[in-house]
Amino acid sequence: MSVLVRFAKQKAILREGAWVCADIKLERDLNLETATWIRDTGGPSLSDPDQELAVARGIAERRRGRILLHVRAQSPDASEPFLQHRQLQLHFSAFVPGNSRRR
């Protein structure tokens, strides 16, 4: 699955959960923004049949981009990269001590 998006005068491709672009700064910014977008919004719905397109739409909306081309994935595990993004964002640092028994 791939989505081609135009941002101003540059184009980027979202494929397998990562952005690829000739401009390395734009590529880095888009990948960072995608991670932020997933953290802030929860990302595409788990039931969405085309999660990559949903991500591309979300980022295009935030950065005033335009989707030019979309090729849907044939693979049933196409949502895997976005599940990994969600799992990486879980923070377990807010440990709350429970009632522990002392001997």
Secondary structure, DSSP 4 states (H G I P E B T S, - for coil): -EEEEEETTEEEEEETTEEEESSHHHHHHHHHHHHHHHHHH--S-TT-S-HHHHHHHHHHHHHT-EEEEEE----TTTTHHHHHHHHHT----------PPP-
